[in-house]
Amino acid sequence: MNFRRYIAGLLMLISAHGAVAQPRAATDTGKVFSLDDLEEIVFRNHPIVKQAALLSEAAKANVLQSSGYFDPAIKASFGRKLFGNTEYYNNWNSELKVPLYVAGADLKVGYDRSVGTYTNPETRTPLSGLTGVGLTIPLGQGLLIDERRSTLQQAKVMVNYAEAEKVKQINSVWYTAAKDYWAWYYAYREYLLLREGVTLAEKRFEAVRRQTLIGDKPPIDSVEASITVQERQIQLAKSTISLQNSALILSNHLWNAEGTPLELPPNAVPQAVNNKITLPDNALLENLLGQADQQHPELLKLRAKNAQLDIDRRYRQEMLKPKINVSGSLLSTRRDFNTYVPDYYDFNWSNYKVGIEFAFPLFLRKERGKLREVKIKQQQLNYDLQQYGREISNNIRSSYNDLNAYRSQLVVQVQSINNQQTLLTGELQKFELGESTLFLINSRESKLIDMKIKRESMVASYEKTLAELYYKAGTTQAATEQ
């Protein structure tokens, strides 16, 4: 049965079960829970996957916060003193400041009104007040980059860092889920093989017991057959517990859309695996190596960090310049555009206010030390990039080599199983003719079961290594196939 059609029913069904029940006796009554079905549930509902998505949102929120340095701001103040029928001062100051990204300049529009008997002549204005429109421009330090532009640029770079961290966490969740799935697969296949062994031993015990009762077989054969049944029942009991525990571990990755934890239903079975496993070709290996070099989350994080340091380096170099801020405003008594104002009181080059500010530390030890620190961090990061790049490449090749080894071992193991089956069949025929013993039959049959279990262990290890290959490449198989 296609489990994709069963997804909706699965979520309802596994919600209704409080624990994993005993495995069903017949596999054909189970519903196949494939790796694709697990992937669909994990990527849709897993809390860590949802949490990882918040990393990007947090980084974007930081960009929004850093953009606040360029928000226009209005400020105003009022002060008045009246004493002994004398108005000492009546001051109103207001300003709209618009930070500009270009050149680190600030556009200012203000209105000041300072009147009164004891108002400072330097700030005194006509009764109608003065309106000013001007700019403040840094000609030295802060012209190319300043603290607010540096902060905003670094925040934007860290969005890429957060995206890489999100991918890394999601890949880690899926890798763990895939390993747990194949551990469940192995536990289930081992359970089936051991259950089959118990069934065969019980049938043989009954046959030997009947033959013993009529005198065709010695009683010792019946005892030996009974011991074999008991040994295999003990193995089956252990396997049943392992299957239940592996199902519980796999259930750690099952959640519904509301965030409620789910468990596998008792009739869910893992997908079957073909005996002939095809090794991914060299083209896939080269594709994963190239993709890892460009898109591996760890490398993307390091590159984002390097870009952040590069912005900081440019800012620290800018701090070595002298601080020279020039400000200028054109003044007018105009309050609006409809009022008549004489030309000598209106905006023109004869009515202005200018200022200049200069500062320069003589030794620049703080600035030079900070710049040196940033450059050292960049060198360290470049070394990390080299080392991580090499390790990632070698880890991918190592996993690919492991896949090749498992495939070769599986080919040999399947041949060994066929040969062992031939030996067992021949031994059974000899037993029927009275030329063999029950001990040899049980021995060959037990060895055949162990070889089949080992084969399933190799299959599970192969599939885990395949998931590891994509994980070490910084991606998932589904993402690569898209």
VOGU-3710 file (C-alpha; in Angstrom, 3 decimals, decimal comma):
1> mnfrryiagl> 0,000/0,000/0,000  1,304/3,456/-0,908  2,015/5,141/2,410  1,739/8,655/0,972  -1,982/8,110/0,756  -1,765/6,843/4,277  -0,042/9,923/5,745  -3,203/11,634/6,924  -4,562/8,403/8,350  -1,191/7,653/9,926
11> lmlisahgav> -1,185/10,868/11,909  -4,634/10,091/13,258  -3,840/6,450/13,871  -0,556/6,918/15,697  -2,103/9,652/17,792  -4,572/7,096/19,114  -1,901/4,682/20,349  -0,162/5,427/23,591  2,656/2,917/23,050  4,146/0,664/20,417
21> aqpraatdtg> 2,358/-2,645/20,494  3,724/-6,109/19,768  4,683/-6,593/16,095  2,012/-8,127/13,912  2,382/-11,769/13,044  1,879/-11,285/9,302  3,855/-8,727/7,347  1,363/-8,503/4,503  -1,174/-6,881/6,849  1,206/-4,017/7,663
31> kvfslddlee> 1,311/-0,652/5,981  4,681/0,327/4,570  6,134/3,397/6,244  8,784/4,427/3,750  11,743/6,737/4,127  9,947/9,271/1,920  7,004/9,262/4,307  9,319/9,889/7,243  10,952/12,729/5,338  7,585/14,334/4,632
41> ivfrnhpivk> 6,582/14,276/8,300  9,980/15,410/9,610  10,377/18,357/7,266  6,788/19,429/7,801  6,319/19,107/11,555  9,580/18,468/13,428  10,055/21,133/16,164  13,784/21,525/15,482  13,062/22,097/11,799  10,520/24,751/12,728
51> qaallseaak> 12,959/26,221/15,226  15,685/26,379/12,573  13,395/28,461/10,371  13,347/31,074/13,135  17,086/31,653/12,701  16,481/33,409/9,394  13,633/35,405/10,864  15,839/36,507/13,770  18,598/37,573/11,372  16,125/39,556/9,276
61> anvlqssgyf> 14,799/41,175/12,439  18,363/42,217/13,230  18,625/43,804/9,776  15,425/45,706/10,470  16,825/46,820/13,808  20,081/47,981/12,191  18,112/49,864/9,546  16,745/51,948/12,395  20,007/53,933/12,395  18,735/55,526/9,167
71> dpaikasfgr> 15,250/56,313/10,432  14,313/60,017/10,314  13,981/61,481/13,797  12,105/64,498/15,100  13,132/66,263/18,267  11,827/69,410/19,906  12,349/71,320/23,130  10,655/74,314/24,766  11,718/76,476/27,652  10,348/79,750/29,068
81> klfgnteyyn> 11,185/81,882/32,093  8,919/84,680/33,302  9,730/86,555/36,530  8,835/90,020/37,846  6,821/90,829/34,721  9,996/90,176/32,711  10,235/87,429/30,122  13,771/86,238/30,581  13,609/83,815/27,657  11,161/81,983/25,479
91> nwnselkvpl> 12,934/79,260/23,521  11,552/76,756/21,050  13,877/74,382/19,179  12,757/71,675/16,762  14,560/69,599/14,171  13,893/66,850/11,637  17,042/64,807/11,052  17,194/62,435/8,076  20,307/60,195/8,030  21,529/59,587/4,487
101> yvagadlkvg> 23,247/56,349/3,481  25,453/58,105/0,948  28,618/59,689/2,390  27,316/59,295/5,949  25,625/62,682/5,708  22,653/63,946/7,709  19,943/66,145/6,233  18,516/68,545/8,809  15,408/70,711/8,706  14,814/72,813/11,810
111> ydrsvgtytn> 12,848/75,675/13,267  14,177/77,751/16,205  12,614/80,619/18,077  14,608/82,153/20,912  13,373/85,510/22,261  13,367/87,275/25,608  15,215/89,965/27,509  18,077/87,763/28,654  18,278/85,397/25,690  21,828/84,763/24,566
121> petrtplsgl> 22,498/87,051/21,582  24,241/84,140/19,879  21,009/82,184/19,732  18,529/85,084/19,579  16,105/84,941/16,630  13,480/87,304/15,247  10,050/87,075/16,798  8,933/84,946/13,857  11,791/82,515/14,448  14,263/81,037/11,984
131> tgvgltiplg> 13,865/78,044/9,679  16,999/76,223/8,595  17,727/73,566/5,957  21,187/72,051/5,855  23,591/69,114/5,792  26,251/67,637/8,022  28,906/65,798/6,030  31,972/63,911/7,336  34,882/64,757/5,037  37,372/62,513/6,843
141> qglliderrs> 36,410/59,711/9,181  32,999/58,302/8,258  32,882/59,442/4,611  33,278/55,963/3,074  31,844/53,915/5,938  30,715/54,690/9,459  29,402/52,734/12,423  25,775/52,722/11,342  26,556/51,614/7,774  28,970/48,997/9,102
151> tlqqakvmvn> 26,339/47,638/11,493  23,695/47,445/8,757  26,016/45,745/6,263  27,140/43,212/8,845  23,529/42,471/9,767  22,729/41,772/6,113  25,708/39,441/5,822  24,586/37,559/8,924  21,336/36,679/7,174  23,429/34,365/4,980
161> yaeaekvkqi> 25,080/33,001/8,119  21,677/32,287/9,657  20,475/30,592/6,468  23,523/28,327/6,504  22,984/27,512/10,179  19,344/26,702/9,414  20,360/24,281/6,664  22,940/22,711/8,960  20,407/22,087/11,732  17,801/20,697/9,344
171> nsvwytaakd> 20,370/18,387/7,750  21,418/17,192/11,192  17,810/16,441/12,160  17,219/14,506/8,952  20,490/12,568/9,238  19,567/11,446/12,743  16,046/10,515/11,609  17,402/8,522/8,652  19,813/6,583/10,885  16,999/5,805/13,315
181> ywawyyayre> 14,809/4,659/10,415  17,394/2,178/9,189  18,019/0,980/12,745  14,268/0,275/12,909  14,495/-1,471/9,526  17,278/-3,744/10,778  15,450/-4,521/14,027  12,315/-5,394/12,054  14,137/-7,633/9,555  16,022/-9,360/12,348
191> ylllregvtl> 12,716/-9,951/14,116  11,185/-11,533/10,997  14,149/-13,820/10,424  14,254/-14,952/14,048  10,512/-15,502/14,064  10,874/-17,605/10,941  13,641/-19,558/12,689  11,357/-20,222/15,660  8,599/-21,425/13,337  10,963/-23,807/11,536
201> aekrfeavrr> 12,353/-25,125/14,825  8,847/-25,706/16,210  7,774/-27,595/13,098  10,903/-29,721/13,211  10,379/-30,406/16,907  6,836/-31,609/16,264  8,007/-33,832/13,424  10,835/-35,303/15,476  8,524/-35,789/18,476  6,063/-37,768/16,365
211> qtligdkppi> 8,845/-39,881/14,928  10,208/-40,450/18,428  6,819/-41,650/19,653  6,623/-44,278/16,916  10,246/-45,300/17,450  11,770/-43,899/14,197  14,008/-41,405/16,028  15,913/-41,660/19,313  14,536/-39,576/22,229  17,715/-37,517/22,318
221> dsveasitvq> 16,771/-35,953/18,972  13,516/-34,725/20,490  15,426/-33,136/23,379  17,853/-31,456/20,998  15,004/-30,116/18,846  13,320/-28,766/21,977  16,519/-26,983/23,076  16,807/-25,364/19,636  13,236/-24,063/19,938  13,962/-22,617/23,349
231> erqiqlakst> 17,184/-20,914/22,230  15,496/-19,322/19,260  12,551/-18,207/21,387  14,986/-16,399/23,678  16,596/-14,711/20,686  13,164/-13,736/19,370  12,171/-12,235/22,718  15,305/-10,066/22,718  14,665/-9,065/19,128  11,074/-8,107/19,964
241> islqnsalil> 12,297/-5,703/22,643  14,873/-4,253/20,244  12,166/-3,736/17,629  9,897/-1,982/20,099  12,717/0,252/21,318  13,822/1,142/17,781  10,229/2,056/16,919  10,072/4,299/19,982  13,345/5,989/19,009  12,053/6,557/15,493
251> snhlwnaegt> 8,881/8,018/16,972  11,007/10,831/18,405  10,906/12,357/14,931  7,131/12,088/14,448  5,003/15,132/15,214  1,722/16,444/13,933  1,064/19,978/12,732  -0,102/21,036/16,209  3,199/19,977/17,797  1,823/16,851/19,472
261> plelppnavp> 4,294/13,922/19,633  3,232/10,827/17,712  4,224/7,173/17,703  4,353/4,545/15,009  1,194/2,448/14,726  1,631/-1,263/15,510  1,028/-2,291/11,894  3,635/0,020/10,332  6,532/-1,771/8,627  9,667/-0,388/6,960
271> qavnnkitlp> 10,140/-0,395/3,224  11,773/-3,365/1,509  15,258/-3,107/0,037  16,333/-4,821/-3,153  19,151/-7,358/-2,884  20,962/-5,622/-5,748  22,134/-2,289/-4,382  23,522/0,083/-6,973  26,430/2,250/-5,928  26,081/5,957/-6,819
281> dnallenllg> 28,306/6,677/-9,798  31,371/8,899/-9,885  29,322/11,709/-11,440  27,305/11,954/-8,217  30,516/11,968/-6,178  31,954/14,825/-8,216  28,632/16,663/-8,042  28,560/16,344/-4,240  32,179/17,494/-3,991  31,449/20,557/-6,129
291> qadqqhpell> 28,219/21,301/-4,310  29,904/20,979/-0,930  32,639/23,395/-1,984  30,045/26,015/-2,905  27,109/25,352/-0,601  28,223/23,385/2,462  26,662/25,112/5,509  29,919/25,163/7,464  31,778/26,809/4,594  28,936/29,258/3,994
301> klraknaqld> 29,018/30,222/7,670  32,766/30,807/7,537  32,449/32,866/4,359  29,667/34,932/5,890  31,825/35,492/8,954  34,711/36,483/6,700  32,504/38,963/4,859  31,445/40,401/8,206  35,080/40,793/9,250  35,889/42,429/5,928
311> idrryrqeml> 33,236/45,068/6,606  34,641/45,555/10,096  38,153/45,873/8,642  37,069/48,625/6,258  35,366/50,417/9,123  38,480/50,160/11,313  40,627/51,503/8,485  38,218/54,415/8,189  38,734/55,140/11,887  42,414/55,877/11,194
321> kpkinvsgsl> 41,406/59,055/9,358  41,001/62,382/11,144  37,495/63,341/12,124  36,391/66,318/10,011  32,695/67,099/10,086  31,352/70,037/8,116  27,829/71,334/8,681  25,916/74,098/6,962  22,367/75,420/6,919  20,509/78,064/4,942
331> lstrrdfnty> 18,345/80,265/7,173  15,048/82,050/6,686  12,292/83,625/8,728  9,836/81,812/6,503  7,392/79,510/8,237  5,523/78,367/5,150  5,588/78,840/1,415  2,600/81,217/1,233  3,948/83,962/3,496  5,843/86,890/1,977
341> vpdyydfnws> 9,374/87,226/3,291  11,853/89,888/2,150  14,727/88,473/0,128  17,293/89,475/2,729  15,434/87,333/5,278  14,697/84,394/2,938  16,786/81,400/1,885  19,849/82,621/0,016  23,612/82,362/0,190  23,804/85,402/2,437
351> nykvgiefaf> 21,769/83,800/5,234  23,574/80,755/6,512  25,099/78,979/9,468  28,228/76,863/9,060  30,476/74,853/11,339  33,446/72,556/11,251  34,603/69,947/13,744  38,071/68,402/13,827  39,537/65,663/16,012  42,496/63,337/15,608
361> plflrkergk> 44,203/61,073/18,180  47,963/61,570/17,910  49,045/57,944/18,375  45,973/56,033/17,113  46,891/53,092/19,340  43,287/52,096/19,967  42,370/52,274/16,281  45,517/50,508/15,083  45,117/47,771/17,692  41,521/47,140/16,699
371> lrevkikqqq> 42,416/47,004/13,009  45,211/44,540/13,709  42,866/42,360/15,748  40,361/42,227/12,881  43,086/41,299/10,368  44,298/38,486/12,632  40,762/37,138/12,887  40,529/37,173/9,097  43,764/35,198/8,812  42,480/32,650/11,329
381> lnydlqqygr> 39,230/32,374/9,410  41,064/31,797/6,126  43,003/28,948/7,728  39,715/27,497/8,981  38,271/27,687/5,473  41,235/25,783/4,063  41,107/23,103/6,747  37,330/22,664/6,733  37,275/22,505/2,942  39,837/19,730/2,924
391> eisnnirssy> 38,152/17,807/5,743  34,742/18,030/4,075  36,145/16,782/0,768  37,934/13,865/2,413  34,895/12,984/4,538  32,740/12,790/1,408  35,273/10,526/-0,311  35,549/8,401/2,820  31,785/7,842/2,963  31,766/7,020/-0,748
401> ndlnayrsql> 34,503/4,448/-0,206  32,492/2,943/2,648  29,496/2,635/0,327  31,616/0,834/-2,223  32,907/-1,528/0,460  29,402/-2,323/1,720  28,189/-2,999/-1,808  31,036/-5,447/-2,407  30,389/-7,153/0,916  26,680/-7,450/0,127
411> vvqvqsinnq> 27,402/-9,160/-3,176  29,584/-11,731/-1,402  27,100/-12,110/1,454  24,210/-12,861/-0,925  26,323/-15,524/-2,641  27,241/-17,001/0,739  23,564/-17,121/1,728  22,693/-18,973/-1,490  25,500/-21,452/-0,890  24,444/-21,965/2,723
421> qtlltgelqk> 20,867/-22,531/1,592  22,143/-25,198/-0,799  24,046/-26,885/2,029  20,980/-26,824/4,275  18,753/-28,267/1,548  21,247/-31,082/0,966  21,537/-31,749/4,682  17,754/-32,012/4,978  17,673/-34,532/2,142  20,417/-36,559/3,820
431> felgestlfl> 18,495/-36,370/7,113  15,430/-37,810/5,441  17,588/-40,694/4,244  19,045/-41,158/7,709  22,523/-40,044/6,664  22,654/-36,843/8,713  21,922/-35,658/12,217  19,565/-33,125/13,701  22,562/-31,292/15,147  23,996/-30,628/11,670
441> insresklid> 20,636/-29,447/10,366  20,130/-27,038/13,282  23,695/-25,817/12,957  23,420/-25,110/9,239  19,978/-23,535/9,653  21,158/-21,295/12,503  24,149/-20,232/10,467  21,862/-19,441/7,524  19,666/-17,267/9,761  22,734/-15,493/11,148
451> mkikresmva> 24,013/-14,850/7,603  20,654/-13,384/6,589  20,644/-11,171/9,685  24,162/-10,064/8,849  23,014/-9,249/5,336  20,246/-7,032/6,738  22,803/-5,384/9,022  24,911/-4,592/5,945  21,881/-3,170/4,159  21,077/-0,936/7,130
461> syektlaely> 24,722/0,144/7,393  24,808/0,865/3,666  21,712/3,052/3,859  23,053/4,863/6,928  26,305/5,507/5,100  24,381/6,789/2,080  22,592/9,272/4,363  25,973/10,133/5,876  27,401/10,807/2,410  24,799/13,479/1,714
471> ykagttqaat> 25,061/14,834/5,253  28,821/15,269/4,980  28,242/17,025/1,672  26,016/19,485/3,538  22,758/18,446/1,899  20,115/15,689/1,774  19,308/13,202/-0,939  15,936/14,839/-1,569  17,536/18,281/-1,943  20,141/16,898/-4,356
481> eq> 17,543/15,218/-6,546  15,450/18,370/-6,909
//
